[in-house]
Amino acid sequence: MAARSPGSPGEDPGGGGSIGDDPAGVSSTAASITLAWDPPPSPVQTYKLFFRIHDTSTWYSLLPDVPAGPSPEFTVQHTDVNSGIFDFGVKAVNAEAAESNMHISVETTAQPDTGWYLVWE
């Protein structure tokens, strides 16, 4: 998951990648930020997006039904989460409604490769 330019609590994502030792802080004062990720190799119907306050364990649903496409992305508005320090996560959902493990922004597979979190002012 990469960053370019309130919901109900989610479950602990489990699985995924290893957390970076020193995730990079991405600061922004913009009205929106676009999240983009690589699609998995298997077919996907939709994605579910989540956010949490950085260094906490409770995930909140940001959007439960992002349409699948060859270059998936979603633009988060500042008013969706307000100011703070956030991690983001995405799950893929297939045609049988099975969900993948959550891929989160602070994993070492995120760009930058140390992972990242958003500081939104």
C-alpha positions as protocol buffer text, in pm:
chain_id: "A"
residue {
  index: 1
  type: MET
  ca { x: 0 y: 0 z: 0 }
}
residue {
  index: 2
  type: ALA
  ca { x: 126 y: 345 z: -85 }
}
residue {
  index: 3
  type: ALA
  ca { x: 4 y: 696 z: -12 }
}
residue {
  index: 4
  type: ARG
  ca { x: -10 y: 950 z: -296 }
}
residue {
  index: 5
  type: SER
  ca { x: 11 y: 1344 z: -285 }
}
residue {
  index: 6
  type: PRO
  ca { x: -1514 y: 723 z: 1132 }
}
residue {
  index: 7
  type: GLY
  ca { x: -1647 y: 384 z: 1113 }
}
residue {
  index: 8
  type: SER
  ca { x: -1715 y: 88 z: 1338 }
}
residue {
  index: 9
  type: PRO
  ca { x: -1430 y: -111 z: 1493 }
}
residue {
  index: 10
  type: GLY
  ca { x: -1269 y: -372 z: 1271 }
}
residue {
  index: 11
  type: GLU
  ca { x: -1113 y: -698 z: 1376 }
}
residue {
  index: 12
  type: ASP
  ca { x: -745 y: -754 z: 1440 }
}
residue {
  index: 13
  type: PRO
  ca { x: -616 y: -818 z: 1087 }
}
residue {
  index: 14
  type: GLY
  ca { x: -386 y: -1108 z: 1168 }
}
residue {
  index: 15
  type: GLY
  ca { x: -132 y: -1228 z: 913 }
}
residue {
  index: 16
  type: GLY
  ca { x: 4 y: -993 z: 651 }
}
residue {
  index: 17
  type: GLY
  ca { x: 369 y: -894 z: 640 }
}
residue {
  index: 18
  type: SER
  ca { x: 627 y: -804 z: 897 }
}
residue {
  index: 19
  type: ILE
  ca { x: 606 y: -462 z: 1056 }
}
residue {
  index: 20
  type: GLY
  ca { x: 886 y: -224 z: 966 }
}
residue {
  index: 21
  type: ASP
  ca { x: 1132 y: -139 z: 1242 }
}
residue {
  index: 22
  type: ASP
  ca { x: 1104 y: 231 z: 1165 }
}
residue {
  index: 23
  type: PRO
  ca { x: 799 y: 318 z: 952 }
}
residue {
  index: 24
  type: ALA
  ca { x: 824 y: 653 z: 775 }
}
residue {
  index: 25
  type: GLY
  ca { x: 596 y: 937 z: 882 }
}
residue {
  index: 26
  type: VAL
  ca { x: 417 y: 1095 z: 585 }
}
residue {
  index: 27
  type: SER
  ca { x: 295 y: 1443 z: 679 }
}
residue {
  index: 28
  type: SER
  ca { x: 9 y: 1615 z: 499 }
}
residue {
  index: 29
  type: THR
  ca { x: -210 y: 1920 z: 532 }
}
residue {
  index: 30
  type: ALA
  ca { x: -398 y: 1840 z: 209 }
}
residue {
  index: 31
  type: ALA
  ca { x: -777 y: 1799 z: 194 }
}
residue {
  index: 32
  type: SER
  ca { x: -736 y: 1441 z: 67 }
}
residue {
  index: 33
  type: ILE
  ca { x: -484 y: 1163 z: 18 }
}
residue {
  index: 34
  type: THR
  ca { x: -501 y: 879 z: -234 }
}
residue {
  index: 35
  type: LEU
  ca { x: -420 y: 526 z: -119 }
}
residue {
  index: 36
  type: ALA
  ca { x: -312 y: 280 z: -389 }
}
residue {
  index: 37
  type: TRP
  ca { x: -217 y: -88 z: -373 }
}
residue {
  index: 38
  type: ASP
  ca { x: -125 y: -377 z: -598 }
}
residue {
  index: 39
  type: PRO
  ca { x: -403 y: -628 z: -661 }
}
residue {
  index: 40
  type: PRO
  ca { x: -342 y: -988 z: -548 }
}
residue {
  index: 41
  type: PRO
  ca { x: -278 y: -1257 z: -811 }
}
residue {
  index: 42
  type: SER
  ca { x: -618 y: -1421 z: -755 }
}
residue {
  index: 43
  type: PRO
  ca { x: -952 y: -1268 z: -871 }
}
residue {
  index: 44
  type: VAL
  ca { x: -1102 y: -1002 z: -644 }
}
residue {
  index: 45
  type: GLN
  ca { x: -1460 y: -872 z: -633 }
}
residue {
  index: 46
  type: THR
  ca { x: -1411 y: -582 z: -390 }
}
residue {
  index: 47
  type: TYR
  ca { x: -1177 y: -442 z: -125 }
}
residue {
  index: 48
  type: LYS
  ca { x: -1241 y: -332 z: 232 }
}
residue {
  index: 49
  type: LEU
  ca { x: -1046 y: -34 z: 367 }
}
residue {
  index: 50
  type: PHE
  ca { x: -962 y: 26 z: 733 }
}
residue {
  index: 51
  type: PHE
  ca { x: -777 y: 282 z: 946 }
}
residue {
  index: 52
  type: ARG
  ca { x: -652 y: 300 z: 1302 }
}
residue {
  index: 53
  type: ILE
  ca { x: -475 y: 551 z: 1519 }
}
residue {
  index: 54
  type: HIS
  ca { x: -101 y: 480 z: 1481 }
}
residue {
  index: 55
  type: ASP
  ca { x: 41 y: 242 z: 1744 }
}
residue {
  index: 56
  type: THR
  ca { x: -302 y: 122 z: 1861 }
}
residue {
  index: 57
  type: SER
  ca { x: -471 y: -213 z: 1795 }
}
residue {
  index: 58
  type: THR
  ca { x: -832 y: -119 z: 1708 }
}
residue {
  index: 59
  type: TRP
  ca { x: -915 y: -99 z: 1338 }
}
residue {
  index: 60
  type: TYR
  ca { x: -1212 y: 103 z: 1206 }
}
residue {
  index: 61
  type: SER
  ca { x: -1394 y: 48 z: 880 }
}
residue {
  index: 62
  type: LEU
  ca { x: -1322 y: 327 z: 633 }
}
residue {
  index: 63
  type: LEU
  ca { x: -1508 y: 180 z: 336 }
}
residue {
  index: 64
  type: PRO
  ca { x: -1650 y: -173 z: 313 }
}
residue {
  index: 65
  type: ASP
  ca { x: -1696 y: -196 z: -64 }
}
residue {
  index: 66
  type: VAL
  ca { x: -1425 y: -55 z: -294 }
}
residue {
  index: 67
  type: PRO
  ca { x: -1472 y: -194 z: -648 }
}
residue {
  index: 68
  type: ALA
  ca { x: -1188 y: -411 z: -780 }
}
residue {
  index: 69
  type: GLY
  ca { x: -987 y: -292 z: -1079 }
}
residue {
  index: 70
  type: PRO
  ca { x: -646 y: -331 z: -1242 }
}
residue {
  index: 71
  type: SER
  ca { x: -500 y: -38 z: -1041 }
}
residue {
  index: 72
  type: PRO
  ca { x: -701 y: -19 z: -719 }
}
residue {
  index: 73
  type: GLU
  ca { x: -701 y: 307 z: -527 }
}
residue {
  index: 74
  type: PHE
  ca { x: -922 y: 518 z: -304 }
}
residue {
  index: 75
  type: THR
  ca { x: -906 y: 884 z: -208 }
}
residue {
  index: 76
  type: VAL
  ca { x: -955 y: 949 z: 163 }
}
residue {
  index: 77
  type: GLN
  ca { x: -1092 y: 1291 z: 253 }
}
residue {
  index: 78
  type: HIS
  ca { x: -950 y: 1469 z: 557 }
}
residue {
  index: 79
  type: THR
  ca { x: -1305 y: 1496 z: 691 }
}
residue {
  index: 80
  type: ASP
  ca { x: -1333 y: 1112 z: 686 }
}
residue {
  index: 81
  type: VAL
  ca { x: -1077 y: 1072 z: 967 }
}
residue {
  index: 82
  type: ASN
  ca { x: -995 y: 1429 z: 1082 }
}
residue {
  index: 83
  type: SER
  ca { x: -650 y: 1525 z: 1211 }
}
residue {
  index: 84
  type: GLY
  ca { x: -420 y: 1271 z: 1372 }
}
residue {
  index: 85
  type: ILE
  ca { x: -165 y: 998 z: 1307 }
}
residue {
  index: 86
  type: PHE
  ca { x: -305 y: 697 z: 1118 }
}
residue {
  index: 87
  type: ASP
  ca { x: -223 y: 356 z: 973 }
}
residue {
  index: 88
  type: PHE
  ca { x: -430 y: 220 z: 685 }
}
residue {
  index: 89
  type: GLY
  ca { x: -519 y: -135 z: 585 }
}
residue {
  index: 90
  type: VAL
  ca { x: -687 y: -316 z: 296 }
}
residue {
  index: 91
  type: LYS
  ca { x: -845 y: -660 z: 258 }
}
residue {
  index: 92
  type: ALA
  ca { x: -933 y: -827 z: -72 }
}
residue {
  index: 93
  type: VAL
  ca { x: -1271 y: -1003 z: -100 }
}
residue {
  index: 94
  type: ASN
  ca { x: -1331 y: -1275 z: -362 }
}
residue {
  index: 95
  type: ALA
  ca { x: -1657 y: -1389 z: -529 }
}
residue {
  index: 96
  type: GLU
  ca { x: -1727 y: -1633 z: -243 }
}
residue {
  index: 97
  type: ALA
  ca { x: -1698 y: -1344 z: 9 }
}
residue {
  index: 98
  type: ALA
  ca { x: -1373 y: -1487 z: 153 }
}
residue {
  index: 99
  type: GLU
  ca { x: -1141 y: -1213 z: 281 }
}
residue {
  index: 100
  type: SER
  ca { x: -764 y: -1200 z: 262 }
}
residue {
  index: 101
  type: ASN
  ca { x: -543 y: -1106 z: 555 }
}
residue {
  index: 102
  type: MET
  ca { x: -517 y: -731 z: 595 }
}
residue {
  index: 103
  type: HIS
  ca { x: -220 y: -560 z: 430 }
}
residue {
  index: 104
  type: ILE
  ca { x: -127 y: -255 z: 635 }
}
residue {
  index: 105
  type: SER
  ca { x: 71 y: 57 z: 561 }
}
residue {
  index: 106
  type: VAL
  ca { x: 336 y: -7 z: 828 }
}
residue {
  index: 107
  type: GLU
  ca { x: 441 y: -345 z: 680 }
}
residue {
  index: 108
  type: THR
  ca { x: 783 y: -376 z: 519 }
}
residue {
  index: 109
  type: THR
  ca { x: 609 y: -459 z: 188 }
}
residue {
  index: 110
  type: ALA
  ca { x: 451 y: -111 z: 176 }
}
residue {
  index: 111
  type: GLN
  ca { x: 614 y: 180 z: -7 }
}
residue {
  index: 112
  type: PRO
  ca { x: 848 y: 311 z: 124 }
}
residue {
  index: 113
  type: ASP
  ca { x: 980 y: -36 z: 206 }
}
residue {
  index: 114
  type: THR
  ca { x: 1000 y: 46 z: 577 }
}
residue {
  index: 115
  type: GLY
  ca { x: 624 y: 99 z: 579 }
}
residue {
  index: 116
  type: TRP
  ca { x: 456 y: 434 z: 650 }
}
residue {
  index: 117
  type: TYR
  ca { x: 196 y: 610 z: 861 }
}
residue {
  index: 118
  type: LEU
  ca { x: 9 y: 932 z: 792 }
}
residue {
  index: 119
  type: VAL
  ca { x: 41 y: 1244 z: 1007 }
}
residue {
  index: 120
  type: TRP
  ca { x: -261 y: 1449 z: 898 }
}
residue {
  index: 121
  type: GLU
  ca { x: -270 y: 1805 z: 1026 }
}
